[in-house]
């Protein structure tokens, strides 16, 4: 049995389709604000592997409540990782491009220096460092720009606004790879299976959709795919201030993930089409 922390988030919801036999732990099982409860659940259930798909993801809110974000994104994964290491269980922890400073134009490789720009990124980096320090078989999987038919995400926001307005100004100087939650779930399944057989593959890896794009171009593709006539106007990051600074460059070098696990970067445009079709079908 695989234990998944997370029940209603985008990746956890996708994992329910990919791993229907897994045990999905919500707040009633173990609240991430109480890290010891997470470790206790692992010890009690003694699963074959653990995936942490839960996190504090309110990026802007974290600027005002970094302490809570750090407990949920840092201390809770630390407790999970130590419990898994004690039982020699594979542990897959989902992280983020926000651990980088976003400088330059080249894709970030897993071993490159980190430098988060905001509280959310610092909290996620704390979790990464703790998972590595635990010393057990683990994979930290950094991803970016997650979307799906569930939860709150850029795709759903654009579909709502695009149906209401004739034009939208969207940031055009931030670059990254949109990533379907379903593709992340598929990657986690593959990684867990291989990590159980080959714990020497432990480490930090990147996974994001291809091709890299900007938020503005992503929005244009969303509107085109959905048949919306909303026009996108390119704006600069400075024209759309947010409480938390965002990295300009979120491109991720995913070559080591393909080399180690045979996982290629998926085309996010195909996943976007499927996501829109799902949303239209449920409307």
C-alpha positions in Angstrom: 0.0 0.0 0.0 1.2 3.5 -0.9 0.4 6.3 1.6 -0.3 9.7 0.0 -0.4 12.8 2.0 -3.0 15.0 0.4 -6.6 14.4 -0.5 -8.1 17.3 -2.3 -5.2 19.2 -4.0 -4.6 19.1 -7.7 -1.8 16.4 -7.6 -3.5 14.4 -4.9 -6.7 14.3 -6.9 -4.8 13.1 -10.0 -3.0 10.5 -7.9 -6.4 9.1 -6.8 -6.9 8.1 -10.5 -3.4 6.8 -11.0 -3.2 5.0 -7.6 -6.7 4.0 -6.7 -5.5 1.5 -4.2 -3.4 4.0 -2.2 -4.4 5.4 1.2 -5.0 9.2 0.9 -4.4 11.0 4.2 -6.3 14.3 4.7 -6.3 16.6 7.7 -8.5 14.2 9.7 -5.8 11.6 9.4 -2.8 13.9 10.0 -2.7 17.7 9.9 0.5 18.9 8.4 0.5 21.7 11.0 1.3 19.0 13.5 4.3 17.2 12.0 4.5 14.5 14.6 1.1 13.3 13.5 2.4 12.7 10.0 5.3 10.6 11.3 2.9 8.7 13.6 0.6 7.8 10.7 3.5 6.5 8.7 4.7 4.3 11.5 1.1 3.1 12.2 0.2 2.2 8.6 3.7 0.9 7.7 3.1 1.4 3.9 5.3 0.3 1.1 6.1 3.9 0.1 5.0 7.4 0.8 4.2 10.4 -1.5 3.8 13.9 -0.1 1.4 15.7 -2.4 0.2 18.1 0.3 1.6 21.6 0.9 0.9 25.2 1.9 0.5 26.7 -1.6 -0.9 30.1 -0.9 2.1 32.0 -2.2 1.0 35.5 -1.4 -0.5 34.6 1.9 2.8 33.0 3.0 4.3 36.5 3.0 2.2 37.3 6.0 2.3 33.8 7.6 5.7 32.4 6.9 5.8 30.6 10.2 2.8 28.4 9.2 4.1 27.9 5.7 7.4 26.7 7.1 5.8 24.2 9.5 3.6 22.7 6.7 6.2 22.8 3.9 9.3 22.3 6.0 8.7 20.6 9.4 6.0 18.2 8.2 8.0 16.8 5.3 11.0 16.6 7.7 8.9 14.4 10.0 7.7 12.3 7.1 11.2 11.8 5.7 12.6 10.8 9.1 9.8 8.3 9.7 10.3 6.8 6.2 14.1 6.6 6.7 13.6 4.7 9.9 11.4 2.2 8.1 13.6 2.2 4.9 10.6 3.3 2.9 10.8 5.2 -0.4 9.6 8.8 0.0 8.6 11.0 -2.9 8.2 14.7 -2.1 6.9 17.3 -4.5 8.6 20.6 -4.6 8.7 23.7 -6.7 10.6 25.9 -9.1 10.2 28.7 -6.5 13.3 27.5 -4.7 15.3 29.3 -7.4 15.9 33.0 -7.8 14.7 33.0 -11.4 17.8 34.8 -12.8 19.1 34.2 -16.3 17.5 32.5 -19.3 18.9 29.0 -19.0 16.9 26.1 -17.5 17.7 25.4 -13.9 19.4 22.0 -13.3 18.7 20.2 -10.0 22.2 20.8 -8.7 22.2 24.5 -9.3 22.3 27.0 -6.4 18.9 27.8 -4.9 17.8 31.3 -3.8 14.1 31.7 -3.2 12.6 35.1 -3.7 9.6 34.7 -1.3 8.4 33.0 1.9 6.7 30.2 0.0 10.0 29.3 -1.8 11.9 29.5 1.5 9.5 27.1 3.2 9.7 24.6 0.3 13.5 24.8 0.4 13.5 24.0 4.1 11.4 20.9 3.3 13.9 19.8 0.6 16.9 20.2 2.9 15.2 18.2 5.7 14.2 15.4 3.3 17.8 15.0 2.1 19.1 15.2 5.7 16.8 12.3 6.8 19.0 10.0 4.8 16.4 7.5 3.5 15.6 6.5 -0.1 13.9 9.6 -1.5 13.1 11.7 -4.5 12.4 15.4 -4.4 10.5 16.2 -7.5 10.4 19.9 -8.4 7.7 21.0 -10.8 6.1 24.2 -12.0 2.9 26.0 -13.1 0.6 23.1 -12.1 -2.9 23.0 -13.7 -5.8 20.6 -13.8 -9.6 20.6 -13.8 -9.6 20.6 -10.0 -8.7 23.3 -7.5 -7.6 26.9 -8.2 -5.1 27.4 -11.0 -4.2 29.6 -13.9 -6.1 27.7 -16.5 -9.4 27.9 -14.5 -8.8 31.6 -13.7 -8.2 32.4 -17.4 -11.3 30.5 -18.5 -13.4 32.4 -16.1 -12.0 35.8 -16.9 -11.8 35.1 -20.6 -15.5 34.5 -20.7 -16.2 37.8 -19.0 -13.8 40.2 -20.7 -12.8 41.2 -24.2 -9.1 41.8 -23.3 -6.7 40.9 -20.5 -3.2 42.1 -19.6 -1.1 39.0 -18.8 2.6 38.9 -17.7 4.9 38.2 -20.6 8.3 38.3 -19.0 8.1 35.2 -16.8 9.0 31.9 -18.4 8.3 28.4 -17.3 6.8 25.0 -18.2 3.1 24.5 -17.5 2.6 21.0 -16.0 -0.6 18.9 -15.8 -1.3 17.5 -12.4 -2.1 14.2 -14.1 1.4 14.1 -15.7 2.9 14.7 -12.2 0.8 11.9 -10.8 2.0 9.6 -13.6 5.6 10.6 -12.9 5.2 10.0 -9.2 3.9 6.5 -9.8 6.8 5.7 -12.1 9.3 7.1 -9.6 7.9 5.3 -6.6 8.0 2.0 -8.4 11.6 2.4 -9.5 12.8 3.9 -6.2 11.6 0.8 -4.4 13.7 -1.4 -6.7 16.7 1.0 -7.0 17.1 3.2 -3.9 20.4 4.4 -5.4 18.3 6.7 -7.7 17.6 8.9 -4.7 18.0 12.6 -5.3 16.5 15.8 -6.6 14.9 15.8 -10.0 12.9 18.2 -12.2 9.7 17.6 -14.1 7.7 20.2 -16.1 5.7 20.3 -19.3 7.1 21.3 -22.6 7.6 23.6 -24.4 8.5 26.5 -22.1 6.4 29.5 -22.5 5.2 32.8 -20.9 2.1 33.4 -18.9 0.8 35.5 -21.7 1.3 32.9 -24.3 -0.1 30.3 -22.0 -3.2 32.4 -21.7 -3.5 32.8 -25.5 -3.3 29.0 -25.9 -6.0 28.6 -23.2 -8.4 31.0 -25.0 -7.7 29.4 -28.4 -8.2 25.9 -27.1 -11.5 26.9 -25.4 -12.8 28.9 -28.3 -12.8 32.2 -26.4 -12.2 35.5 -28.2 -10.5 37.3 -25.4 -7.4 39.2 -26.5 -4.2 39.0 -24.5 -2.1 42.1 -24.0 1.5 41.5 -22.9 2.5 43.3 -19.7 5.6 43.3 -17.6 5.9 41.8 -14.1 6.3 45.4 -12.7 2.8 46.2 -14.1 1.2 43.4 -12.0 2.6 43.7 -8.5 2.0 40.9 -6.0 2.8 40.5 -2.3 5.2 37.7 -3.1 7.9 38.2 -5.8 7.8 35.7 -8.6 10.8 34.3 -10.4 11.2 35.6 -14.0 12.8 32.3 -15.1 11.1 29.1 -14.0 12.5 26.9 -16.8 13.6 23.5 -15.4 16.2 21.2 -16.9 14.5 17.8 -16.8 17.2 15.7 -18.5 18.3 13.8 -15.4 14.7 12.7 -14.8 14.5 11.2 -18.2 17.9 9.6 -17.8 17.2 8.0 -14.4 13.5 7.1 -14.7 12.7 7.2 -18.5 10.2 10.1 -17.9 10.1 12.6 -20.8 8.7 16.1 -20.6 5.1 15.9 -21.7 3.4 18.3 -24.1 1.3 20.5 -21.8 -0.8 21.6 -24.8 -2.4 18.2 -25.2 -3.1 18.1 -21.4 -4.6 21.5 -21.6 -7.0 20.4 -24.3 -8.1 17.4 -22.1 -8.5 19.7 -19.0 -10.7 22.1 -20.9 -12.8 19.2 -22.2 -13.2 17.9 -18.7 -14.3 21.3 -17.4 -16.8 21.7 -20.2 -18.2 18.3 -19.6 -18.7 19.0 -15.9 -20.2 22.5 -16.5 
